[in-house]
Amino acid sequence: MAKRITCKDCYFHVNMLCALKCQEPCPTFRPAARGLAPERQLTFVFRSERTRTAYAFPQPQ
């Protein structure tokens, strides 16, 4: 079973920066163990390189 997060697990609560008195984690919750480092994002990889243009626009004269 997954551990429920609480305000006591939040970076802001641990560092006494929280000004909210909520019963459950707020939308600004950040895990204290990770600090303020952003979430790791997925990398975008093209499946194959394009060989032709998607749209044919008239050439300027």
N, C-alpha and C positions, 0 to 999 in steps of 0.2 A: 504494500500500500504506500502511496506517495505521501511524503511529509507535507503537511499544510504549512504555508508560509504565514508568518505573523509580522506585526510591526516591529517586534524585537529582532527580526532577521534583516531589517532594512538598514541600509547605509546611513540614512539621515537620522534614524533613531539611535543607532549605535554611537554616532558622533555628536549626539545632542544638537542636531540641526533641524529637527522636526518641530513644527509649530502646531501640528494638527493633533486632535484628540479623537482618533477614529478607533472603532472596535475591530476593524479589518484593514488589511493593506490598501492603501490608496493608489490611484493611477501613477503616482510618481515613485512607486516602490522600486528600489534598486538593491540587489543582494549585497550585503555587507562584505561578503568574502571576495567579491569581484571588484569592489570599489565603484568608481564612476566610469569604468571602461565601458564603451558601447557594446551592444550585442554584436556577435560575429555575423556578418552577412554572407549570403551565398554569392559565389562568383558566377558570372554569366559567361558561358562558353558557347560559341557558334558551332553548330553541327557541321556545317561545311561552308566554305567561302563562296560568296556570290560570284558568278561568272558573267551575269548580265544585269543591267540596271532594271529595277522594278518598274520604273515609269519612263516613258520616252517623251521628253519635253522638246519643243522646237528650239533649234539653236539660235542664239541672238545674231542679228545681222548688222 
